[in-house]
């Protein structure tokens, strides 16, 4: 292997060491700094919720994880009862650095 081959391999090793893949978990997708960070996504919760607020930066990751798009644990669902009606909700807020559905103005 000549000098050029060595330089190419060294460059590849340098680049691969510099790139880190962020481990995104479900609890991270709701983190925010501003209201504009948040969006509404479809959600299926056993209490009746049909929407969820997440950070728009993680939409692709959310769509890639069907298990994040629902909550249906039978034990928990049996004691929860009903959730607030969210059909009229059409905005989000960043509240204490977490995206939340904005229920203000909903009767």
C-alpha positions, 0 to 999 in steps of 0.5 A: 500500500502506498502513501496515498492508500495510507492517507485514504485509510487514515482519513476514513478512520478520522471521519468515522471517529468524528461522527456519532449517532445519537441514541434517540429514546422515546423520552427525548422526542418531547424535549424542547426549548421553544413552542416552535420546536413542537408539532402534533402527531397521531397517537393512539392511547387506551384512554382515548387520546388521538394526538401527541406533541413531540419535537419536530426534529424527531418526526422521522424517528417517531414515524420509524417506531410504531411502539411510540405511537400508541399506549395500550398496556392493559394493566395501566389502561384499566385504572387510567380512565378517560383522557382529556378530549383532544379532537379540537386541539390544534397547537402545542406548547413547550412547557418546562422543556417538554412538548405538550398539547395546548388545551387552552381555549378548548371548552 
